[in-house]
Amino acid sequence: MNPFKNVNFEKLKRGLTKSRKRLAAGVAEALTGKATIDEETMEELEEALISADIGFDVVERTLENTRSRLANQADRGEGAALKAVRKELAAQLERAGATADYEPALASHKPFVILVVGVNGAGKTTTVGKLARNFKRAGKSVIVGAADTYRAAANEQLEVWAERAEVDVLGMAPGSDPSAVAYRTVETAKREGIDVAIVDTAGRLHTKANLMSELGKIGRAVAKLEPTAPHETFLVVDGGAGQNAVQQAERFSEATPLTGLIVAKLDGTAKGGALFRICDALDIPVRYVGVGEGIEDLQNFDPRLFVEALFNE
Amino acid sequence: MLDELTRKIDGALKKIRGQGKLTEANISDALREIRRALLDADVNYKVAKRFVARVKEKSLGAEVMRSITPSQLITKHIHDELTELLGGEAAELRLNASGATAILVVGLQGSGKTTFSGKLAKRLKERGGKPGLVACDVYRPAAIEQLKKLGESIDVPVLTSDEKDPRRIATSAPAFAKERKLDALIYDTAGRLHVDEEMMAEVADIKAIVDPNETLFVVDSMTGQDAVNSAKAFNERVDYDGVVLTKLDGDSRGGCALSIREVVGKPIKFASVGETLDALEPFHPDRLASRILDRGDVVTFVEKAQAHADELESEELEEKLRKNAFDFEDFLKQIKVIKKMGSLSSILAMIPGASKLGAAADVDDDALVKVEAIVNSMTREERREPKLLNGSRRKRIARGSGSTIQDVNRLLKRFKEMKRMMGGIAKSGLPKTFPKGPSPF
């Protein structure tokens, strides 16, 4: 049973509508009235893709592959070109393991432990609230641990989200050791037979070595209680993030093994294209996307839908 | 060490050597590298395109002098163009001469508004002002609580209210300022998406009520191509006076600042570089230009050193850096200065090419204590001539400093890398290429 499956997929589409319109307009403009794809068209396509933060290298590779794909087929018209680009982009996401029907293996682990990490302001706490809400809705018992003991009022923020999601929250005094919070969260989950334990961590820039090593410590603290835990470690990436996101992801994965990505804030005009490079560099899948401020606005990531949503009107 | 871009341009221009002129044909590869560098730095696609066109125009037909390589010439054009685009001088805040200054802080979710508001309050206070904070974010859970705690930590009063409408909170703020005899009010507003019509109307209303002396748009320096869209939309609704660039202690190149600057035309007023409330700096366009090109920020580095060391020591440091004669004696002195300057990682971020060092530049601020202990365990002779440090000496130092031989080796390796890096700065020919800048190199 997938707790995220009941969520209305239209929301993602709606969230991406504004960006979709612009991108589609760009591509249509690039391809209209041209029987075969020419250099100018390619350049315009390049603009559309780079404007989506997909990044120079990935765009170059994608267009290169598209070109050779097209060279080998009779139909090199607008439709075929677009289709080839879409296919190529979706394939890149799928290669990293993204699939629309991802389900956390809740049945194999109890508690199922999720660690949520990311840079400051990426949207971690909001995401944790939404995750908790979705699991709860699916009939699972959930506890969230407030391991951001650094930022002022981070505890209180998570408490409000937990209240909305109707789940328990474990917090400790500001300045406490975040590993201790994580440990106690899992400990409580074990003792009380809770299905899912989600640990929210403090935002940290990937350039701060000491904060990065603290993350490793949190992971190890959790593993002390549950050798297989954390079962998922999600890096939350701001949908508006630029090319630096790949450095972020690399540094985070050095500090603690990442198992998946969550792209937040996709309800504006940002398109989240930075995730292509991350998936490529780290070989980890995107699992969820955040498409609004409502507690239920977190959805399963569907690579095809995502790519399609970028292009289709 | 030449930075990556210069190296690439160098490579692209190799064939020009010996030819006297830069032509359309022989610089096209170089221009492509420039465009790519700008895009990798998150400069907006269209902005990058226009930018490259201008650099091309300036460079074409230019005579290549013997004293300057084609790549140096082009890099100079890029740097000039960037600095010009980013704005000539650092812009200051406009303060209200007669009554309390009102500063309105706006931006997207997670851009860093609340932390910036706290930093700005601290800065005003340190300069003898009496600022207050107004908590207008009634939406994000515990946002008001966060501002209250920040205010408490710097002993600045915070206006909070149970009011659900931020317009009403803003309306009550002047009375709060009067009662507390405050001379500045910083309004921290909720993060909002620029496509959220209702929320954008709200922030426009707040602006009309507050009638601020300064409206500042806060933007995360890690933002990608979409920065221009939000910057434009906010500008249309609140016509802000300046931009604040946050999270510059990361290793993003901050190209979004260039895009915003070109598309909106508003000056960047502050650079925010850390989570502690001290880490706010006025914005220096030339330094961001260097950062976008990954030339590092030698000027800030030296300035920070100057601010904390006495004049003599700083000059000595610059001289040593230039001559690449930096030894462990200097290092020890600098550790003491550095400790006063801020976190080691934020300082390293200012050094050219540091981002390329990867693990070598990956410093742990807590490790500074250990490093100091190791250097302290060296003899003065060893500090001056690290080459003396053979196996047995290293063992002794490890014992003496309570660390392992691996720690000592690691430090020596890093020190060597650092020296190489600094040597590169001196050799990269900056005085010729950048005669205008205040850089001492």
Interface residues (C-beta under 8 A of the other chain):
Chain A: K18 E47 I50 S51 A52 D53 G55 F56 V119 N120 G121 A122 G123 Y150 R151 A152 A153 A154 N155 E156 Q157 L158 E159 V160 W161 L205 H206 T207 K208 A209 N210 S213 D238 G240 A241 G242 Q243 N244 A245 Q247 Q248 K265 D267 G268 T269 A270 K271 G273 A274 E293
Chain B: R36 L39 D40 A41 D42 N44 Y45 K46 L108 Q109 G110 S111 G112 Y139 R140 P141 A142 A143 E145 Q146 K148 K149 L150 S153 L193 H194 V195 D220 M222 T223 G224 Q225 D226 A227 N229 S230 K247 D249 G250 D251 S252 R253 G255 C256 E275 S343 S345 A349 D362 V363 D364 D365 D366 A367
